Amino acid sequence: MTDVKGVLRDRSLQLYEQYERLFAEGQKGGEIRKDQKPLHLAEMMEGMLILIAGNWVSGWWKKRSDSLEERFMNALDVFLEGCDAPKPERSRASHPGRKARRLRLIR
């Protein structure tokens, strides 16, 4: 395995730590499912965002005109919906806190 060093690695690790803390807080508050480790959720989210950014920058989807922000927001909606803690008493279609949580994650 390669020994990765440098500023990019350091910044990436800082970002993972921040995401991990956010997911852990969400788990403690009952907003995020507890069957996954916060670091794993952070890694999945970061991987998803990197793929979307790479596809957008490279023009992978030639006939698409979506903005990068729109692609990120759509992906985050789907990802965070999957991270939701199960709450059988409410409909999954209406989720008032999701948008606020999504905005905290991207800032």
DAHULIN-V511133 format. One record per residue. SS is DSSP state (a for helix, b for strand, c for the rest). OMEGA is omega in radians with two decimals (999 if undefined). Layout:
# DAHULIN-V511133
SS:OMEGA ; SS:OMEGA
This chain:
# DAHULIN-V511133
c:-3.11 ; c:3.08 ; c:-3.08 ; c:-3.13 ; c:3.01 ; c:-3.07 ; a:-3.11 ; a:3.12 ; a:-3.13 ; a:3.14 ; a:3.12 ; a:3.13 ; a:3.08 ; a:3.13 ; a:3.09 ; a:-3.14 ; a:3.11 ; a:3.09 ; a:-3.13 ; a:3.11 ; a:3.13 ; a:3.13 ; a:3.10 ; a:3.08 ; a:3.10 ; a:3.09 ; a:3.12 ; a:3.14 ; c:3.12 ; c:3.14 ; c:-3.07 ; b:3.13 ; c:-3.04 ; c:-3.10 ; c:3.10 ; c:3.10 ; c:3.13 ; a:3.13 ; a:3.11 ; a:3.08 ; a:3.11 ; a:-3.14 ; a:3.12 ; a:-3.12 ; a:-3.14 ; a:3.10 ; a:3.11 ; a:-3.11 ; a:3.11 ; a:3.12 ; a:3.14 ; a:3.14 ; a:3.13 ; a:3.10 ; a:-3.12 ; a:-3.12 ; a:-3.09 ; a:-3.10 ; c:-3.08 ; c:3.11 ; c:-2.99 ; c:-3.05 ; c:-3.13 ; c:3.14 ; c:-3.14 ; c:3.05 ; c:3.09 ; a:3.13 ; a:3.14 ; a:3.12 ; a:3.11 ; a:-3.08 ; a:3.09 ; a:-3.14 ; a:3.13 ; a:3.08 ; a:-3.12 ; a:-3.12 ; a:-3.10 ; a:3.04 ; a:3.10 ; a:3.12 ; a:-3.10 ; b:3.00 ; c:-3.14 ; c:3.09 ; c:-3.03 ; c:-3.08 ; c:-3.14 ; c:3.11 ; c:3.11 ; c:-3.13 ; c:-3.14 ; c:-3.09 ; c:-3.03 ; c:-3.07 ; c:-3.04 ; a:-3.10 ; a:3.13 ; a:3.14 ; a:3.13 ; a:-3.13 ; a:3.09 ; a:-3.11 ; a:-3.04 ; a:3.12 ; c:999
